[in-house]
Amino acid sequence: MSVITLQWTLLAVAGGMLFLWIVFALVGPRRNDVPSAIVEMRYGSLLQMFALLLALAPPTLMACVVWLWPWPNEQRLLVAGASFLATSVIAALPLIDVIRTVIVVSEDGVTRYSPWSGQATLRWADIQSVRYSTLNRWFVLRGPAASIRVSRHLTGWKEFAHTLQRKLARERWQGWAAMLDAFV
């Protein structure tokens, strides 16, 4: 394969990745299938836009460098192309997370949809404790079979805090009452 053919191939791959991430962002989040949902907590539009820009940057840079750089041989171009591809995939991970992660708070409990760990549901009666991580800025709802982390970067905090205080016995979240009251 010549350098020119490899350049065209890598340009096509970069263009395909750009198209894939834009379509992924436009298709948007998964649909809620939880009845009696009070609030769907999702990442805000600012984080979604930042994640999209982060995902689009490496393939765009790849296209420019692969096409404009004078490549002495195919091996160097192939190494550069593989490096850009790996970087492009890694840079798209936040986009996948912010688009596909949803926490649904309902009258029955809390359901998490995550692209990495799948679906988990905790009924209000099954929640044993509520903790807050100041470092990570998330609440951790612990149950017998699962834990659900609810990031402060998600929307719908006021409804989450109201429902948590209404549905759980105070001793399960008492240590974090001041933190919850800040949202109410």
ZATI-39221 format. One record per atom (N, C-alpha, C): residue number from 1; residue in three letters; atom name; x, y, z. Coordinates in steps of 0.05 Angstrom, whole numbers, plus 32768, in hexadecimal, padded with zeros to 4 digits. Example, Ala and Ser with C-alpha at 12.3 -4.5 7.8 and 13.67 -1.06 7.14 Angstrom:
REM ZATI-39221
<1, ALA, N, <8108, 7F8E, 809C>>
<1, ALA, CA, <80F6, 7FA6, 809C>>
<1, ALA, C, <8108, 7FBE, 809C>>
<2, SER, N, <8101, 7FD3, 808E>>
<2, SER, CA, <8111, 7FEB, 808F>>
<2, SER, C, <8102, 8001, 809D>>
***
This chain:
REM ZATI-39221
<1, MET, N, <8011, 7FE8, 8000>>
<1, MET, CA, <8000, 8000, 8000>>
<1, MET, C, <8012, 8019, 8000>>
<2, SER, N, <800B, 802C, 7FF0>>
<2, SER, CA, <801C, 8044, 7FEE>>
<2, SER, C, <8014, 8058, 8004>>
<3, VAL, N, <8024, 806C, 8007>>
<3, VAL, CA, <801F, 8080, 801C>>
<3, VAL, C, <8005, 808F, 8015>>
<4, ILE, N, <8001, 8095, 7FFC>>
<4, ILE, CA, <7FE8, 80A4, 7FF4>>
<4, ILE, C, <7FCF, 8093, 7FF9>>
<5, THR, N, <7FD0, 807A, 7FF3>>
<5, THR, CA, <7FB9, 8068, 7FF8>>
<5, THR, C, <7FB4, 8066, 8016>>
<6, LEU, N, <7FC9, 8064, 8026>>
<6, LEU, CA, <7FC6, 8062, 8043>>
<6, LEU, C, <7FBB, 807D, 804E>>
<7, GLN, N, <7FC4, 8093, 8043>>
<7, GLN, CA, <7FB9, 80AD, 804C>>
<7, GLN, C, <7F9B, 80AF, 8046>>
<8, TRP, N, <7F93, 80A7, 802F>>
<8, TRP, CA, <7F76, 80A7, 8028>>
<8, TRP, C, <7F66, 8095, 803A>>
<9, THR, N, <7F71, 807E, 8040>>
<9, THR, CA, <7F64, 806A, 8052>>
<9, THR, C, <7F61, 8076, 806E>>
<10, LEU, N, <7F76, 8082, 8078>>
<10, LEU, CA, <7F74, 808E, 8093>>
<10, LEU, C, <7F62, 80A6, 8093>>
<11, LEU, N, <7F61, 80B6, 807E>>
<11, LEU, CA, <7F4E, 80CC, 807C>>
<11, LEU, C, <7F31, 80C2, 807D>>
<12, ALA, N, <7F2C, 80AC, 806F>>
<12, ALA, CA, <7F11, 80A0, 806F>>
<12, ALA, C, <7F0A, 8096, 808B>>
<13, VAL, N, <7F1D, 808A, 8099>>
<13, VAL, CA, <7F18, 8081, 80B4>>
<13, VAL, C, <7F13, 8098, 80C7>>
<14, ALA, N, <7F22, 80AE, 80C4>>
<14, ALA, CA, <7F1E, 80C6, 80D5>>
<14, ALA, C, <7F02, 80D2, 80CF>>
<15, GLY, N, <7EFB, 80D3, 80B5>>
<15, GLY, CA, <7EE1, 80DE, 80AE>>
<15, GLY, C, <7ECA, 80CC, 80B9>>
<16, GLY, N, <7ECE, 80B2, 80B8>>
<16, GLY, CA, <7EBB, 809F, 80C3>>
<16, GLY, C, <7EB7, 80A2, 80E1>>
<17, MET, N, <7ECD, 80A7, 80EF>>
<17, MET, CA, <7ECC, 80AB, 810C>>
<17, MET, C, <7EBD, 80C5, 8112>>
<18, LEU, N, <7EC3, 80DA, 8103>>
<18, LEU, CA, <7EB5, 80F4, 8108>>
<18, LEU, C, <7E97, 80F0, 8104>>
<19, PHE, N, <7E90, 80E2, 80EE>>
<19, PHE, CA, <7E74, 80DD, 80E9>>
<19, PHE, C, <7E67, 80CC, 80FF>>
<20, LEU, N, <7E75, 80B8, 8108>>
<20, LEU, CA, <7E6B, 80A6, 811D>>
<20, LEU, C, <7E65, 80B5, 8137>>
<21, TRP, N, <7E78, 80C6, 8140>>
<21, TRP, CA, <7E74, 80D5, 8159>>
<21, TRP, C, <7E5F, 80EA, 8157>>
<22, ILE, N, <7E5C, 80F7, 8140>>
<22, ILE, CA, <7E47, 810A, 813C>>
<22, ILE, C, <7E2B, 80FD, 813C>>
<23, VAL, N, <7E29, 80E7, 812E>>
<23, VAL, CA, <7E0F, 80D8, 812E>>
<23, VAL, C, <7E09, 80CD, 814A>>
<24, PHE, N, <7E1D, 80C3, 8158>>
<24, PHE, CA, <7E19, 80BA, 8173>>
<24, PHE, C, <7E0E, 80D0, 8185>>
<25, ALA, N, <7E1A, 80E8, 8183>>
<25, ALA, CA, <7E10, 80FE, 8193>>
<25, ALA, C, <7DF4, 8107, 818B>>
<26, LEU, N, <7DEE, 8106, 8171>>
<26, LEU, CA, <7DD3, 810E, 8168>>
<26, LEU, C, <7DBE, 80FA, 816F>>
<27, VAL, N, <7DC4, 80E0, 816F>>
<27, VAL, CA, <7DB1, 80CC, 8176>>
<27, VAL, C, <7DA9, 80CF, 8194>>
<28, GLY, N, <7DBD, 80D6, 81A4>>
<28, GLY, CA, <7DB7, 80DE, 81BF>>
<28, GLY, C, <7DB5, 80C7, 81D2>>
<29, PRO, N, <7DAA, 80CD, 81EA>>
<29, PRO, CA, <7DA9, 80B9, 81FF>>
<29, PRO, C, <7D94, 80A4, 81FB>>
<30, ARG, N, <7D97, 808F, 820B>>
<30, ARG, CA, <7D83, 807A, 820B>>
<30, ARG, C, <7D68, 8084, 8215>>
<31, ARG, N, <7D54, 8076, 820E>>
<31, ARG, CA, <7D39, 807E, 8217>>
<31, ARG, C, <7D32, 8071, 8232>>
<32, ASN, N, <7D23, 807F, 8242>>
<32, ASN, CA, <7D1C, 8076, 825D>>
<32, ASN, C, <7D05, 8062, 825A>>
<33, ASP, N, <7D08, 804B, 8266>>
<33, ASP, CA, <7CF3, 8037, 8267>>
<33, ASP, C, <7CE9, 8031, 8283>>
<34, VAL, N, <7CEE, 8044, 8295>>
<34, VAL, CA, <7CE5, 8041, 82B1>>
<34, VAL, C, <7CCB, 8050, 82B5>>
<35, PRO, N, <7CB6, 8041, 82BD>>
<35, PRO, CA, <7C9C, 804E, 82C2>>
<35, PRO, C, <7C9E, 805F, 82DB>>
<36, SER, N, <7C8E, 8072, 82DD>>
<36, SER, CA, <7C8C, 8084, 82F4>>
<36, SER, C, <7CA6, 8093, 82FA>>
<37, ALA, N, <7CB4, 809B, 82E5>>
<37, ALA, CA, <7CCD, 80AA, 82E8>>
<37, ALA, C, <7CC8, 80C6, 82F2>>
<38, ILE, N, <7CD7, 80CE, 8306>>
<38, ILE, CA, <7CD5, 80E9, 8311>>
<38, ILE, C, <7CE8, 80FB, 8302>>
<39, VAL, N, <7D00, 80F1, 82FE>>
<39, VAL, CA, <7D14, 8101, 82F0>>
<39, VAL, C, <7D28, 80EE, 82E2>>
<40, GLU, N, <7D31, 80F6, 82CB>>
<40, GLU, CA, <7D47, 80E9, 82BD>>
<40, GLU, C, <7D5F, 80FB, 82C0>>
<41, MET, N, <7D73, 80F0, 82CD>>
<41, MET, CA, <7D8C, 8100, 82D2>>
<41, MET, C, <7DA0, 80F9, 82BC>>
<42, ARG, N, <7DA8, 810E, 82AD>>
<42, ARG, CA, <7DBB, 810A, 8297>>
<42, ARG, C, <7DD1, 8120, 829A>>
<43, TYR, N, <7DE7, 811B, 828C>>
<43, TYR, CA, <7DFB, 8130, 828B>>
<43, TYR, C, <7DF1, 8148, 827B>>
<44, GLY, N, <7DF9, 8160, 8283>>
<44, GLY, CA, <7DEF, 8178, 8276>>
<44, GLY, C, <7DFB, 817C, 825A>>
<45, SER, N, <7DEF, 818F, 824C>>
<45, SER, CA, <7DF7, 8194, 8230>>
<45, SER, C, <7E13, 819F, 822E>>
<46, LEU, N, <7E1C, 81AD, 8242>>
<46, LEU, CA, <7E38, 81B8, 8241>>
<46, LEU, C, <7E4C, 81A1, 8242>>
<47, LEU, N, <7E48, 818D, 8254>>
<47, LEU, CA, <7E5A, 8176, 8255>>
<47, LEU, C, <7E58, 8165, 823B>>
<48, GLN, N, <7E3F, 8163, 8231>>
<48, GLN, CA, <7E3C, 8154, 8218>>
<48, GLN, C, <7E4B, 8161, 8201>>
<49, MET, N, <7E49, 817B, 81FF>>
<49, MET, CA, <7E57, 818A, 81EA>>
<49, MET, C, <7E76, 8187, 81ED>>
<50, PHE, N, <7E7F, 818A, 8206>>
<50, PHE, CA, <7E9C, 8187, 820B>>
<50, PHE, C, <7EA5, 816B, 8203>>
<51, ALA, N, <7E96, 8156, 820A>>
<51, ALA, CA, <7E9D, 813B, 8203>>
<51, ALA, C, <7E9D, 8136, 81E5>>
<52, LEU, N, <7E8A, 8143, 81D7>>
<52, LEU, CA, <7E89, 8140, 81BA>>
<52, LEU, C, <7EA1, 814D, 81AD>>
<53, LEU, N, <7EA8, 8165, 81B6>>
<53, LEU, CA, <7EC0, 8173, 81AC>>
<53, LEU, C, <7EDA, 8162, 81B2>>
<54, LEU, N, <7EDB, 8156, 81C9>>
<54, LEU, CA, <7EF2, 8145, 81D0>>
<54, LEU, C, <7EF3, 812D, 81BE>>
<55, ALA, N, <7EDC, 8122, 81B7>>
<55, ALA, CA, <7EDC, 810A, 81A5>>
<55, ALA, C, <7EE2, 8112, 8188>>
<56, LEU, N, <7EDB, 812A, 8180>>
<56, LEU, CA, <7EE0, 8132, 8164>>
<56, LEU, C, <7EFC, 813C, 815F>>
<57, ALA, N, <7F0A, 8145, 8174>>
<57, ALA, CA, <7F25, 8150, 8170>>
<57, ALA, C, <7F3A, 813D, 8165>>
<58, PRO, N, <7F3D, 8125, 8170>>
<58, PRO, CA, <7F52, 8113, 8165>>
<58, PRO, C, <7F4E, 810A, 8148>>
<59, PRO, N, <7F35, 8103, 813F>>
<59, PRO, CA, <7F32, 80FC, 8122>>
<59, PRO, C, <7F37, 8114, 8110>>
<60, THR, N, <7F30, 812C, 8119>>
<60, THR, CA, <7F34, 8144, 8109>>
<60, THR, C, <7F52, 8149, 8107>>
<61, LEU, N, <7F60, 8147, 811D>>
<61, LEU, CA, <7F7D, 814B, 811D>>
<61, LEU, C, <7F8B, 8135, 810C>>
<62, MET, N, <7F80, 811D, 810F>>
<62, MET, CA, <7F8B, 8106, 80FF>>
<62, MET, C, <7F89, 810C, 80E1>>
<63, ALA, N, <7F72, 8116, 80D8>>
<63, ALA, CA, <7F6E, 811B, 80BC>>
<63, ALA, C, <7F82, 8131, 80B2>>
<64, CYS, N, <7F86, 8145, 80C2>>
<64, CYS, CA, <7F99, 815B, 80BB>>
<64, CYS, C, <7FB5, 8151, 80BA>>
<65, VAL, N, <7FBE, 8143, 80CE>>
<65, VAL, CA, <7FD9, 813A, 80D0>>
<65, VAL, C, <7FDF, 8125, 80BB>>
<66, VAL, N, <7FCD, 8112, 80B7>>
<66, VAL, CA, <7FD2, 80FC, 80A4>>
<66, VAL, C, <7FD4, 8108, 8088>>
<67, TRP, N, <7FC3, 811C, 8082>>
<67, TRP, CA, <7FC3, 8126, 8066>>
<67, TRP, C, <7FD9, 813B, 8061>>
<68, LEU, N, <7FDF, 814C, 8075>>
<68, LEU, CA, <7FF1, 8162, 8070>>
<68, LEU, C, <800E, 815C, 8076>>
<69, TRP, N, <8014, 8149, 8087>>
<69, TRP, CA, <802F, 8142, 808F>>
<69, TRP, C, <803D, 8133, 8079>>
<70, PRO, N, <8057, 813A, 8074>>
<70, PRO, CA, <8065, 812A, 805F>>
<70, PRO, C, <8070, 8110, 806B>>
<71, TRP, N, <8064, 80FA, 8064>>
<71, TRP, CA, <806A, 80E0, 806F>>
<71, TRP, C, <8080, 80D2, 805F>>
<72, PRO, N, <8097, 80CB, 806B>>
<72, PRO, CA, <80AD, 80BF, 805C>>
<72, PRO, C, <80A7, 80A2, 8054>>
<73, ASN, N, <8097, 8094, 8064>>
<73, ASN, CA, <8091, 8078, 805D>>
<73, ASN, C, <8077, 8070, 8069>>
<74, GLU, N, <806D, 8058, 8061>>
<74, GLU, CA, <8053, 804E, 806A>>
<74, GLU, C, <8053, 8047, 8087>>
<75, GLN, N, <8069, 803D, 8091>>
<75, GLN, CA, <806A, 8033, 80AD>>
<75, GLN, C, <8065, 804A, 80C1>>
<76, ARG, N, <8071, 8061, 80BC>>
<76, ARG, CA, <806D, 8078, 80CE>>
<76, ARG, C, <8050, 8082, 80CD>>
<77, LEU, N, <8045, 8082, 80B5>>
<77, LEU, CA, <802A, 808B, 80B1>>
<77, LEU, C, <8017, 8077, 80BF>>
<78, LEU, N, <801D, 805E, 80BC>>
<78, LEU, CA, <800C, 8049, 80C9>>
<78, LEU, C, <800D, 804B, 80E8>>
<79, VAL, N, <8024, 8050, 80F3>>
<79, VAL, CA, <8027, 8054, 8110>>
<79, VAL, C, <8018, 806D, 8119>>
<80, ALA, N, <801B, 8082, 810A>>
<80, ALA, CA, <800C, 809B, 8111>>
<80, ALA, C, <7FEE, 8097, 810F>>
<81, GLY, N, <7FE5, 808A, 80FA>>
<81, GLY, CA, <7FC9, 8084, 80F7>>
<81, GLY, C, <7FBE, 8073, 810D>>
<82, ALA, N, <7FCC, 805E, 8114>>
<82, ALA, CA, <7FC3, 804D, 812A>>
<82, ALA, C, <7FC2, 805C, 8145>>
<83, SER, N, <7FD6, 806D, 8149>>
<83, SER, CA, <7FD6, 807E, 8162>>
<83, SER, C, <7FBF, 8091, 8163>>
<84, PHE, N, <7FB9, 809E, 814C>>
<84, PHE, CA, <7FA2, 80AF, 814B>>
<84, PHE, C, <7F87, 80A0, 814F>>
<85, LEU, N, <7F86, 8088, 8144>>
<85, LEU, CA, <7F6D, 8078, 8148>>
<85, LEU, C, <7F69, 8071, 8165>>
<86, ALA, N, <7F7E, 8068, 8172>>
<86, ALA, CA, <7F7C, 8061, 818E>>
<86, ALA, C, <7F75, 807A, 819F>>
<87, THR, N, <7F81, 8090, 8199>>
<87, THR, CA, <7F7A, 80A9, 81A7>>
<87, THR, C, <7F5D, 80B1, 81A2>>
<88, SER, N, <7F54, 80AD, 818A>>
<88, SER, CA, <7F38, 80B4, 8183>>
<88, SER, C, <7F24, 80A4, 8192>>
<89, VAL, N, <7F2A, 808A, 8195>>
<89, VAL, CA, <7F18, 8079, 81A4>>
<89, VAL, C, <7F17, 8080, 81C2>>
<90, ILE, N, <7F2F, 8085, 81CD>>
<90, ILE, CA, <7F31, 808D, 81E9>>
<90, ILE, C, <7F23, 80A8, 81EE>>
<91, ALA, N, <7F26, 80BB, 81DC>>
<91, ALA, CA, <7F1A, 80D5, 81DF>>
<91, ALA, C, <7EFC, 80D4, 81DD>>
<92, ALA, N, <7EF1, 80BF, 81D1>>
<92, ALA, CA, <7ED4, 80BD, 81CE>>
<92, ALA, C, <7EC6, 80B0, 81E6>>
<93, LEU, N, <7ED5, 80A5, 81F8>>
<93, LEU, CA, <7EC9, 8098, 820F>>
<93, LEU, C, <7EB8, 80AB, 8220>>
<94, PRO, N, <7EC1, 80C3, 8225>>
<94, PRO, CA, <7EB0, 80D6, 8234>>
<94, PRO, C, <7E96, 80DC, 8225>>
<95, LEU, N, <7E97, 80DD, 820B>>
<95, LEU, CA, <7E7F, 80E2, 81FB>>
<95, LEU, C, <7E6B, 80CB, 81FF>>
<96, ILE, N, <7E74, 80B3, 81FE>>
<96, ILE, CA, <7E63, 809C, 8202>>
<96, ILE, C, <7E57, 809D, 821E>>
<97, ASP, N, <7E66, 80A5, 8232>>
<97, ASP, CA, <7E5D, 80A6, 824D>>
<97, ASP, C, <7E48, 80BB, 8251>>
<98, VAL, N, <7E4D, 80D4, 8248>>
<98, VAL, CA, <7E3A, 80E9, 824D>>
<98, VAL, C, <7E20, 80E7, 823D>>
<99, ILE, N, <7E21, 80DA, 8226>>
<99, ILE, CA, <7E09, 80D7, 8216>>
<99, ILE, C, <7DF8, 80C0, 8220>>
<100, ARG, N, <7E05, 80A9, 8228>>
<100, ARG, CA, <7DF6, 8091, 822F>>
<100, ARG, C, <7DF0, 808D, 824C>>
<101, THR, N, <7DFB, 809C, 825E>>
<101, THR, CA, <7DF6, 8098, 827B>>
<101, THR, C, <7DDD, 80A7, 8283>>
<102, VAL, N, <7DCB, 8098, 8290>>
<102, VAL, CA, <7DB1, 80A3, 8299>>
<102, VAL, C, <7DAB, 8097, 82B5>>
<103, ILE, N, <7DA3, 80A9, 82C7>>
<103, ILE, CA, <7D99, 80A0, 82E1>>
<103, ILE, C, <7D7B, 80A8, 82E2>>
<104, VAL, N, <7D6A, 8094, 82E6>>
<104, VAL, CA, <7D4D, 8099, 82E7>>
<104, VAL, C, <7D44, 8096, 8304>>
<105, VAL, N, <7D39, 80AB, 830F>>
<105, VAL, CA, <7D2E, 80AB, 832A>>
<105, VAL, C, <7D10, 80A8, 8327>>
<106, SER, N, <7D05, 8094, 8334>>
<106, SER, CA, <7CE8, 808F, 8332>>
<106, SER, C, <7CDC, 808B, 834E>>
<107, GLU, N, <7CC2, 8087, 834F>>
<107, GLU, CA, <7CB5, 8081, 8368>>
<107, GLU, C, <7CBE, 8066, 8374>>
<108, ASP, N, <7CC7, 8054, 8363>>
<108, ASP, CA, <7CCF, 803A, 836B>>
<108, ASP, C, <7CED, 8038, 8374>>
<109, GLY, N, <7CFE, 8049, 8368>>
<109, GLY, CA, <7D1A, 8047, 836F>>
<109, GLY, C, <7D2B, 8057, 835B>>
<110, VAL, N, <7D44, 804F, 8359>>
<110, VAL, CA, <7D57, 805D, 8348>>
<110, VAL, C, <7D62, 8048, 8334>>
<111, THR, N, <7D63, 804F, 831B>>
<111, THR, CA, <7D6D, 803D, 8306>>
<111, THR, C, <7D84, 804C, 82F8>>
<112, ARG, N, <7D9A, 803E, 82F4>>
<112, ARG, CA, <7DB1, 8049, 82E6>>
<112, ARG, C, <7DB5, 803A, 82CC>>
<113, TYR, N, <7DB8, 8049, 82B7>>
<113, TYR, CA, <7DC0, 803E, 829D>>
<113, TYR, C, <7DDC, 8048, 8297>>
<114, SER, N, <7DEF, 8036, 8293>>
<114, SER, CA, <7E0A, 803E, 828D>>
<114, SER, C, <7E15, 802E, 8276>>
<115, PRO, N, <7E24, 803B, 8264>>
<115, PRO, CA, <7E2F, 802C, 824E>>
<115, PRO, C, <7E45, 8018, 8257>>
<116, TRP, N, <7E50, 801C, 826F>>
<116, TRP, CA, <7E66, 800C, 8279>>
<116, TRP, C, <7E5C, 7FF5, 828B>>
<117, SER, N, <7E49, 7FFB, 829C>>
<117, SER, CA, <7E41, 7FE6, 82AF>>
<117, SER, C, <7E24, 7FDD, 82AC>>
<118, GLY, N, <7E16, 7FE7, 8297>>
<118, GLY, CA, <7DFB, 7FDE, 8292>>
<118, GLY, C, <7DE6, 7FEB, 82A4>>
<119, GLN, N, <7DD1, 7FDC, 82A8>>
<119, GLN, CA, <7DBA, 7FE7, 82B7>>
<119, GLN, C, <7DBB, 7FDC, 82D4>>
<120, ALA, N, <7DB5, 7FED, 82E7>>
<120, ALA, CA, <7DB3, 7FE4, 8303>>
<120, ALA, C, <7D9B, 7FF4, 830F>>
<121, THR, N, <7D8B, 7FE5, 831F>>
<121, THR, CA, <7D74, 7FF2, 832C>>
<121, THR, C, <7D75, 7FEC, 8349>>
<122, LEU, N, <7D71, 8001, 8359>>
<122, LEU, CA, <7D6E, 7FFF, 8376>>
<122, LEU, C, <7D53, 8009, 837E>>
<123, ARG, N, <7D43, 7FF8, 838A>>
<123, ARG, CA, <7D29, 8001, 8395>>
<123, ARG, C, <7D2F, 8012, 83AE>>
<124, TRP, N, <7D1E, 8025, 83B4>>
<124, TRP, CA, <7D22, 8036, 83CC>>
<124, TRP, C, <7D25, 8025, 83E5>>
<125, ALA, N, <7D16, 8010, 83E8>>
<125, ALA, CA, <7D17, 8000, 8400>>
<125, ALA, C, <7D32, 7FF0, 8402>>
<126, ASP, N, <7D3F, 7FEC, 83EB>>
<126, ASP, CA, <7D58, 7FDC, 83EB>>
<126, ASP, C, <7D71, 7FED, 83F0>>
<127, ILE, N, <7D6E, 8007, 83EF>>
<127, ILE, CA, <7D86, 8019, 83F2>>
<127, ILE, C, <7D8E, 8018, 8410>>
<128, GLN, N, <7DA6, 800F, 8414>>
<128, GLN, CA, <7DB0, 800C, 8430>>
<128, GLN, C, <7DBD, 8025, 843A>>
<129, SER, N, <7DCC, 8033, 8428>>
<129, SER, CA, <7DD9, 804B, 8431>>
<129, SER, C, <7DDD, 805E, 841A>>
<130, VAL, N, <7DE2, 8077, 8421>>
<130, VAL, CA, <7DE8, 808C, 840D>>
<130, VAL, C, <7E01, 8099, 8417>>
<131, ARG, N, <7E15, 809A, 8406>>
<131, ARG, CA, <7E2F, 80A7, 840C>>
<131, ARG, C, <7E34, 80BC, 83F7>>
<132, TYR, N, <7E45, 80CF, 83FE>>
<132, TYR, CA, <7E4D, 80E4, 83EB>>
<132, TYR, C, <7E6B, 80E4, 83E9>>
<133, SER, N, <7E76, 80E4, 83D1>>
<133, SER, CA, <7E93, 80E7, 83CC>>
<133, SER, C, <7E99, 8104, 83C4>>
<134, THR, N, <7EA6, 8112, 83D6>>
<134, THR, CA, <7EAD, 812E, 83D0>>
<134, THR, C, <7EC1, 812F, 83B9>>
<135, LEU, N, <7ED3, 811C, 83B9>>
<135, LEU, CA, <7EE8, 811C, 83A4>>
<135, LEU, C, <7EDB, 8118, 8388>>
<136, ASN, N, <7ECA, 8104, 8386>>
<136, ASN, CA, <7EBE, 80FD, 836C>>
<136, ASN, C, <7EA4, 810D, 8366>>
<137, ARG, N, <7E99, 811A, 837A>>
<137, ARG, CA, <7E80, 812A, 8378>>
<137, ARG, C, <7E69, 8118, 836F>>
<138, TRP, N, <7E65, 8102, 837D>>
<138, TRP, CA, <7E4E, 80F1, 8377>>
<138, TRP, C, <7E43, 80E4, 8390>>
<139, PHE, N, <7E2A, 80DF, 8390>>
<139, PHE, CA, <7E1D, 80CF, 83A5>>
<139, PHE, C, <7E1F, 80B2, 839D>>
<140, VAL, N, <7E22, 80A1, 83B1>>
<140, VAL, CA, <7E22, 8084, 83AC>>
<140, VAL, C, <7E0B, 8078, 83BC>>
<141, LEU, N, <7DF8, 806D, 83AD>>
<141, LEU, CA, <7DE2, 805F, 83BA>>
<141, LEU, C, <7DE9, 8041, 83BA>>
<142, ARG, N, <7DEA, 8036, 83D2>>
<142, ARG, CA, <7DF2, 801A, 83D5>>
<142, ARG, C, <7DDA, 8009, 83DC>>
<143, GLY, N, <7DD9, 7FF2, 83CE>>
<143, GLY, CA, <7DC4, 7FDE, 83D3>>
<143, GLY, C, <7DD1, 7FC3, 83D6>>
<144, PRO, N, <7DC1, 7FAE, 83DA>>
<144, PRO, CA, <7DCD, 7F94, 83DE>>
<144, PRO, C, <7DDA, 7F88, 83C5>>
<145, ALA, N, <7DD0, 7F8F, 83AE>>
<145, ALA, CA, <7DDA, 7F83, 8395>>
<145, ALA, C, <7DE9, 7F97, 8384>>
<146, ALA, N, <7DE6, 7FB0, 8388>>
<146, ALA, CA, <7DF2, 7FC4, 8377>>
<146, ALA, C, <7DF7, 7FDE, 8385>>
<147, SER, N, <7E08, 7FEF, 8379>>
<147, SER, CA, <7E0C, 800A, 8381>>
<147, SER, C, <7E08, 801C, 8369>>
<148, ILE, N, <7DFC, 8033, 836E>>
<148, ILE, CA, <7DF8, 8046, 8358>>
<148, ILE, C, <7E04, 8060, 8360>>
<149, ARG, N, <7E16, 806A, 834F>>
<149, ARG, CA, <7E23, 8084, 8353>>
<149, ARG, C, <7E13, 8099, 8343>>
<150, VAL, N, <7E0C, 80AF, 8351>>
<150, VAL, CA, <7DFD, 80C4, 8345>>
<150, VAL, C, <7E0F, 80DD, 8345>>
<151, SER, N, <7E1A, 80E4, 832E>>
<151, SER, CA, <7E2D, 80FA, 832B>>
<151, SER, C, <7E1F, 8115, 832F>>
<152, ARG, N, <7E2D, 8128, 833A>>
<152, ARG, CA, <7E23, 8143, 833D>>
<152, ARG, C, <7E22, 8152, 8322>>
<153, HIS, N, <7E2E, 8146, 830E>>
<153, HIS, CA, <7E2F, 8152, 82F4>>
<153, HIS, C, <7E15, 814C, 82E4>>
<154, LEU, N, <7E04, 813B, 82EF>>
<154, LEU, CA, <7DEB, 8134, 82E2>>
<154, LEU, C, <7DD6, 814A, 82E7>>
<155, THR, N, <7DC3, 814C, 82D6>>
<155, THR, CA, <7DAD, 815F, 82DA>>
<155, THR, C, <7D97, 8152, 82EC>>
<156, GLY, N, <7D86, 8161, 82F8>>
<156, GLY, CA, <7D6F, 8157, 8307>>
<156, GLY, C, <7D75, 8152, 8324>>
<157, TRP, N, <7D88, 8162, 832F>>
<157, TRP, CA, <7D90, 815E, 834B>>
<157, TRP, C, <7D7A, 8165, 835F>>
<158, LYS, N, <7D6B, 8179, 835A>>
<158, LYS, CA, <7D56, 8181, 836D>>
<158, LYS, C, <7D42, 816B, 8371>>
<159, GLU, N, <7D38, 815F, 835B>>
<159, GLU, CA, <7D25, 814A, 835D>>
<159, GLU, C, <7D31, 8131, 836A>>
<160, PHE, N, <7D4A, 812B, 8364>>
<160, PHE, CA, <7D58, 8115, 8370>>
<160, PHE, C, <7D5A, 8118, 838E>>
<161, ALA, N, <7D62, 8130, 8397>>
<161, ALA, CA, <7D65, 8135, 83B4>>
<161, ALA, C, <7D4A, 8134, 83C2>>
<162, HIS, N, <7D35, 8140, 83B6>>
<162, HIS, CA, <7D1A, 813F, 83C2>>
<162, HIS, C, <7D11, 8122, 83C5>>
<163, THR, N, <7D14, 8112, 83B0>>
<163, THR, CA, <7D0A, 80F7, 83B0>>
<163, THR, C, <7D1A, 80E6, 83C4>>
<164, LEU, N, <7D34, 80EA, 83C5>>
<164, LEU, CA, <7D45, 80DB, 83D7>>
<164, LEU, C, <7D3D, 80E0, 83F4>>
<165, GLN, N, <7D38, 80F9, 83FB>>
<165, GLN, CA, <7D30, 8100, 8416>>
<165, GLN, C, <7D14, 80F6, 841C>>
<166, ARG, N, <7D03, 80F5, 8408>>
<166, ARG, CA, <7CE7, 80EC, 840D>>
<166, ARG, C, <7CE5, 80CE, 840F>>
<167, LYS, N, <7CF6, 80BF, 8400>>
<167, LYS, CA, <7CF3, 80A3, 83FE>>
<167, LYS, C, <7D04, 8093, 8411>>
<168, LEU, N, <7D1A, 809E, 841A>>
<168, LEU, CA, <7D2D, 808F, 842C>>
<168, LEU, C, <7D2A, 8099, 8449>>
<169, ALA, N, <7D2E, 8086, 845B>>
<169, ALA, CA, <7D2F, 808D, 8477>>
<169, ALA, C, <7D48, 809E, 847C>>
<170, ARG, N, <7D44, 80B2, 848D>>
<170, ARG, CA, <7D59, 80C6, 8492>>
<170, ARG, C, <7D74, 80BA, 849A>>
<171, GLU, N, <7D74, 80A4, 84A9>>
<171, GLU, CA, <7D8E, 8099, 84B2>>
<171, GLU, C, <7D9F, 808E, 849B>>
<172, ARG, N, <7D93, 8089, 8484>>
<172, ARG, CA, <7DA2, 807F, 846D>>
<172, ARG, C, <7DB1, 8095, 845F>>
<173, TRP, N, <7DA8, 80AE, 8462>>
<173, TRP, CA, <7DB6, 80C4, 8454>>
<173, TRP, C, <7DBC, 80DB, 8467>>
<174, GLN, N, <7DB9, 80D7, 8481>>
<174, GLN, CA, <7DBC, 80ED, 8494>>
<174, GLN, C, <7DD8, 80FA, 8493>>
<175, GLY, N, <7DED, 80EB, 848F>>
<175, GLY, CA, <7E08, 80F7, 848D>>
<175, GLY, C, <7E0B, 810A, 8476>>
<176, TRP, N, <7DF9, 8109, 8462>>
<176, TRP, CA, <7DFC, 8119, 844B>>
<176, TRP, C, <7DE4, 812C, 8448>>
<177, ALA, N, <7DD6, 8131, 845E>>
<177, ALA, CA, <7DBE, 8142, 845E>>
<177, ALA, C, <7DC5, 815E, 8454>>
<178, ALA, N, <7DDB, 8169, 845D>>
<178, ALA, CA, <7DE2, 8184, 8455>>
<178, ALA, C, <7DE8, 8186, 8437>>
<179, MET, N, <7DF5, 8171, 842D>>
<179, MET, CA, <7DFA, 8170, 8410>>
<179, MET, C, <7DE0, 816E, 8400>>
<180, LEU, N, <7DCE, 815E, 8409>>
<180, LEU, CA, <7DB4, 815B, 83FC>>
<180, LEU, C, <7DA4, 8175, 83FE>>
<181, ASP, N, <7DA4, 8182, 8416>>
<181, ASP, CA, <7D95, 819A, 8419>>
<181, ASP, C, <7D9F, 81B1, 8407>>
<182, ALA, N, <7DB9, 81AF, 83FF>>
<182, ALA, CA, <7DC4, 81C3, 83ED>>
<182, ALA, C, <7DB6, 81C2, 83D2>>
<183, PHE, N, <7DAB, 81AB, 83CA>>
<183, PHE, CA, <7D9D, 81A8, 83B0>>
<183, PHE, C, <7D80, 81AE, 83B2>>
<184, VAL, N, <7D74, 81AD, 83CA>>
<184, VAL, CA, <7D57, 81B0, 83CC>>
<184, VAL, C, <7D4E, 81CD, 83CD>>
***
